[in-house]
Structure formats: C-alpha cells, structure tokens
Amino acid sequence: MFSICIIQLFSSTTFVVPPIVEVDVKLIEGIIVKAGSTIRLPAIMRGLPVPTAKWVIDGEEIKSEGNIKIDTDNFSTVLSIADCTRHHTGIYILTVSNSAGSKTVSLNVTVLDVPAAPIGPVNILEVTPDSMVIEWRPPKDDGGSPVMNYIVEKRESNKETWGGVKGTEYRFRVKAVNMIGEGETREIPESVIAKDIVIPPEIEVDATCRDRLTVRVGHNINVVAYVKARPEPEITWSKGESVFEKDKRTTLTNNLPVVQMRIKEATRADHGKYTLKAVNEAGEASATITVNVLDRPGHCQNLKLTYVTKNSCMVSWDAPEDNGGTEITNYIVECREPSIRAWSMISSDCTNRMVKVHEGVLKETFFMVDKCVENHTYQFRVQSTNDGGESAWVRTSDILVKEEVQKPVLDLKFVGTVVVKAGESVRLEAGLRGKPQPEVTWVKEKTTGDNPRISIDTGHDYSKFLLTKTKRSDTGKYVVTATNSAGSFTAYANVTVLDIPGPVRDMKVSGISTDKCRVVWDPPEDDGGCEVDSYILEKCETRRMVWSTYSASIVTNYCNVTRLVEGNEYIFRVRAENKMGTGPPMESKPITYLKFCIKIMCFFLPFKGEPDPPKKMDILEITKNSATLGWLKPLRDGGSKINGYIVEYQQDGQPEDKWTLYAVVKDLTIVVAGLKENTKYRFRVAARNAIGCSLAREAEGIFEVKEQLSMYTKMLCSPIINVFLFMLNITNYIVEKCDVSRGDWVTVASCTKTSCRIGKLTPGKEYGFRVRAENRFGISEPIYSEKMIARHPFGKSHISTHLNTDTQRD
C-alpha cells in the first residue's frame, strides 16, 4: 500500500515519498544454508526520489567483489554470495534511503559446516595394558550445529592405517561430528605405550588438622587426609616408634583417596605427633600431624622455702612437668597454721592466722610472703592453672618463721692476678651468700682514705668493684670483706697496673779521659710492672743546651761514651724503656774533660780500668749473607783480664749512633750471619774486662755483603790471618736462645766444648735453643732443640744444653 504526500512550496509543486523496503519474511526470521552453496538476499524498494541501497555486516559496508555481488536498480536490490563458508554467517543489514528518509531491515543468515578440530592438547589420563583414557576439549566452532558425537581413531606407530584400540605403542586422533558431517581431526603429537600409569603417592592433610589439631580430654580425635597414588598404596599410621592398629578406641579408615584416623575419648597421653605414610611401587610419602590434647596442668614440682626471715619467707617451686597442653596462666599460693584444718581466705593483710596469700595471676615460680608472725609455724601449698583448669595442690611441711643465720661466703669470679694498662679500668666481681644480708667492703691493703675513682655495687647475691683511670700506684692487693651477725669472710685480688718505668737510680760518670767517659746507673726502682727492655742515653753540651741521642738501644746498665770534645762540659741523661713506653730521664752532673797533661798521667800511672780497644780488626771473608771478622788482642787489658769481645754492626744509612749488638765472644773471630744480601755494613768490636768496656775498634771502610769468589786469596794476604791458618777443624760453637713470646734469637754463649750452662732465664717462660759450629771457613747451619719451659729444679733458674758433635768436617 502506498501513500501520496503533496507539498506546496512557494508557487511550484514537488512530490516526495519516503522509502519503503520489502523482503521475504523468511529472510528476516533467518535462513540456514550449507557451506559451499550460494546465499541470495533480494529486497524490493520504493520511494520518491528513487532511494539508494546499502548493505552492511558487523559494522562494515559490503562491496561487490570476488564471490560477493550486489545488483541494485530503481525498484530492487539483491545481495549474492557464491560458494559461502562459515565466515559468512551473520546479520546482514539493508538500509534504503532518499531525501525523505531511510528504512532499515535485518536479514539473518546461518552457514552450516562441519565442526572445527577439538581444542588441544589431547591428554592421556590413564593407560593400562589394554585400555587408555583420553581427554580433550570441544571445538571452538561447532560448525553451526551442535556436536553430536566424537570419533576417536588410533593406529599403531609402525603402521599407516587407523583402527580400534589394542596393542603396544599407539598414535591417537579425535574429531567432532555434527549434522553436517565429520570435522577436522586433532592428533596426539607423540606415541603412547599401552602400559599402566604409575603415580608415586602424594598426601594432602585436611585443612581442619593441617597445622595443629587441638581437642579437650574426653573428646574425639579425628584426622582426615587425601592420598593420590597409582597403584593403590599401603597406608600406615604411627606415633613415635609405635605403628597404630585398630582397637577399642582407634578406628582407621582407608577409602581412597580419603584416609581417616579416629581416636575416641582422648586422654592427655594421646597428645603428640602422628605420622601418616603411603607406599607403593613408585615411591612413598608421609605427613606429620600434631595433636594437642588439652587437660588440667600437672602439679608443681620441688615446692620449698628458699628464704626465711623473722617476719617473712619466700616460697619457690618448679613448673609442672606437664602443662596440660596449654600455657600455664598463673599459680595460686595459700598458707595456714597446722592447727587449722581448713584452707580458707579471710583477709589479705595477714592480721589473722589463716590467709590466702595470693589470688589472681601469678606467673613467677616464687612468692614472698611478708607480715608473718615471728616464731609461728606455717604450712604453704601451691597449684597451677591453665585454660583447662587447676592442678592438684602441693604442700610444704611445717615451717617455723624465724631469722635464718648463715655465715658470709664470697666467691671471686677470676683466678690469678688482674693485669691492666695504665688508664684502663679494673673490674672485680664476687658471688655473695649469707643470712642476714652481709655488708661488703673493698679496700686496698695498707691504704686509707676514699678513692673517688672507685665505685662499688652490692646486690643480694653479688658485689662488684670498679676502679677507673688506673695508675701505676693502684698496683697491689685489694681485700673484699663480707660481714653479718654470723661472722665475716675475706678474699683478696692482686692487681697489676702496667705503665712506663720509673727513673733510673744512682747515675754516675767515671773513666773520664780526653775524649771519652763511662756512664753507669742502676735500674729503676719501679720497672712499670714489666721488664725493662733497653735504655736511652742522651748527651748535651752545656754551652749549647741541645740534647742529642747517643744510643737508643742499650741493653746493659752502663755505656762507654766516645768522640767527646776535650775541654767541653757535658751533661748526660738516661731513660729506661719497657713495652709500655719510655720513662722519665735522670740527669748527671756537668762533666768537663781535662787537657793533654791528664792524658800523660793516665798513660803512665798504674791503675785498673777499662782495656784498650782491640789492636786491629779486619774482614776475613764475606758471603751473600754473612761476614767473618777477626781482630788482635788489645795492647793493654786495663789491669784486669779480658773476659770477652763485644761485636756490633751498623747498616749503611743508619744514624751514626745506631749500632746493633750481634754477640759477645771470647775468641778473636766470629761469623756475623743473617745479613741482607747486596747491603753495605760497618763492623766494630770492643774489649771487655771486669771493670768495663773499651772503646770500639771499627773495621776500616764499608763492606757490601755478597758472594765474593776471590775472598780466600784476600784472606791469605791479611797480616793477621797467619794466626789462624793452623786451625783446620772446628774452632768454636755458637749457642743462641729465643724467648718464644718475643721470637728473636740472641747469642748467649760461644765455646769450644760440646756443652754449656745457660743462666739468667725467667721462670715460667718458654725458650728455644740452637747451636752452630764454626771453623775458619765460616759458620754451619744451626741445629735446634725442642722448646722448653724454665723451672726451679734446684732453687735456681738454669738449663744445661748439651751438643753431641761427634766428628765434623772442616
């Protein structure tokens, strides 16, 4: 049916008719076609002016191209799609429009096809020797009609044909089927062997008992777990070393995958760790479940009175062996007099004979009962409490409340002597016992008055002593005394404060000549608590008052000072040195050196004094690490027999007064070993008698220590070597000692025998010894003794060292 609209505009007349479109009702309801056929969608359209047609699907305009064709004239439009596929399924929208408006219709098209391949992967869920279970997911596209069934095919791996399931190694594929036909196949990419699937056991404990299962006494214990395994595993339950079996209270159920253990009417003894174990041919698995059975706590242990005074006492106990499965919340303590049968609470002010001592939360395992009546007898009892209830009571025997008396006892927390450096603190502590509480005093022996650097802290069972900023004068015995009405107890501690040594004593200058003198002193009265290692000697001309170090490493308590200027006035000072540092100096009186006339007198007048220096000194041989020295006896021995020669060396470049003592020997030769190769040295020797030491005789020149093949020829030309040419065998043994704590070797003897006695050892120190043989060609490698500790076997410190040389080569 059509309608006509007449519109008059101005003076002319134009007819405009909105468009209409007519299509078959079946197209609107939807048509179904098979894939590969042709889709034809015709429509009739009318309107003035002639309308245009536009076809759209999924928001995109359809154009004539390929197998899609659109035929449109003034009265109709037709959309044709040849050889259609599933892709052409959808709602096609036709819009007819002109200047008067537009009209739209929707046409539903369904293209049916076979299903797509099932969605992979295809999984093998179960394999047995004669069957398999295969799993897959439905296809993403069912082809437009529901999947009616699936077709599963198999073939043996070594064949190309497909058939039913049997045999050993197989390949599988699956496809879906709908009303149109069979769809694409999905194939398992790998071969599958027809055999049993073996799965080792896996255990998962139910969430209700996974961490901890807690029940009260009398309730049931129910543990549930899930076991996955193939083949079915053997299930066992155990607690500790005991394997559980069914009995009157215990039920074990295995309904795989669910396993269950049930214990009726639990007792406190049922608490603990239970183990579930599953075993099959593929392996084993286990799980542990902790079961806590709540009950009242056990009774308290070791109830006793640990402290009694005339009006109070302290009750103490140990916690129960079994807390009932939950934390002890508090303890209850009660007391009564034995003549009263009932334990009852009246007031808490202890004014009557019966009193409940403590009610409420008391977590400590002791309680101080105060306001008791002196010389009255009491009984005490205690019980523990937790969330499950109260334990049984534990009581004491009759206790008489009176002052307990115990003589003081002190227990010092160290052994031996406390050694500290000056400025450090001394901490002493002593354990303290005694009743009543003792009073404690700390004093230094033979000292009166308070010391602001001392603080004392005394508690119930201890006393602590602290001395800060210690001084050397703090060295001594410290006495601690504890006193109470029962008596007193005294202990002491020795304290040594290490510091620098004190000044040397009785310093004298003697042996004065035109250019030398001898400075002698006594060791310090106080060595600072540790041995004096050396002395430092300094000299000063009074007209200049500038101090210079003459020697910084003197090991004796005297020194021969040389190279002085005749007529000058000198002052000397000496300082002692230990491992803590250098002590204060001690100065001599000014000394003036006399004129030449004094020299003449000193030369001709008979007197006893230091010897002359050795007459001549020469270097007999040099190797890459040693030098052989030789010299002749002094012209005069000073009126006293020469008892040794002091040998020293100096490395080139060191200060003029810095000489190193190597050894003191009685012979006229020595091998100075341990020198640095390719290094230059100076050497000197001084004679010594009972009076003192001579001036040193220095070898002329600086000598480089290195291998020198022509040295033997030089030795033959030396004016003093003829004295030693007759010596073909061993001429000397050099004995050295080492203080193990210090690590340095020192020559202590030079002898021709194969044994010697070594004195001046410090008792308790550990020493090592070594001996070297010497002939005219040099010194041998050393032989070492075992380390040994100096002792007092005969009241005097000594060690005898013997060397068996037998026959040695030249």
ABEGO torsion letter per residue (X at the ends): XBBBBBBBBEABBBBBBBBBBBBBAAAAAEBBBBBGBBBBBBBBBBEOBBBBBBBBBGGBBBBBBEABBBBBBAABBBBBBBGBBAAABEBBBBBBBBAAEBBBBBBBBBBBBBBBBBBOBBBBABBBAABBBBBBBBBABAGGBBBABBBBBBBBAABABBBBBBEBBBBBBBBBBBAAEBBBBBBBABBBBBBBBBBBBBBBBBAAAAABBBBBBGBBBBBBBBBBBOBBBBBBBBBEABBBBBBAABBBBBBOABBBBBBBGBBAAABEBBBBBBBBAAEBBBBBBBBBBBBBBBBBBGBBBABBBAABBBBBBBBBABAGGBBBABBBBBBBBAABABBBBBBAAGABABBBABBEBBABABBBBBGBBBGBBBBBBBBBBBAAEBBBBBBBBBBBBBBBBBBBBBBBABBEBBBBBBGBBBBBBBBBBEOBBBBBBBBBBGBBEBBAABBBBBBAABBBBBBBGBBAAABEBBBBBBBBAAEBBBBBBBBBBBBBBBBBBGBBBBGBBAABBBBBBBBBABAGGBBBABBBBBBBBAAAGBBBBABABBABABBBBBGBBBGBBBBBBBBBBBAAEBBBBBBBBBBBBBBAAAAAAAAABBBBBBBBBBABBBBABBBAABBBBBBBBBABAGGBBBAEBBBBBBBBGBBAABBBBABBBABABBBBBGBBBGBBBBBBBBBBBAAEBBBBBBBBEBBBBBBBAAAAAAAAABAAAAAAAABABBABBBBBBBBAAAGBBBBABBBABABBBBBGBBBGBBBBBBBBBBBAAEBBBBBBBBBBBBBBAAGBBBBBBBBBAEBBBX
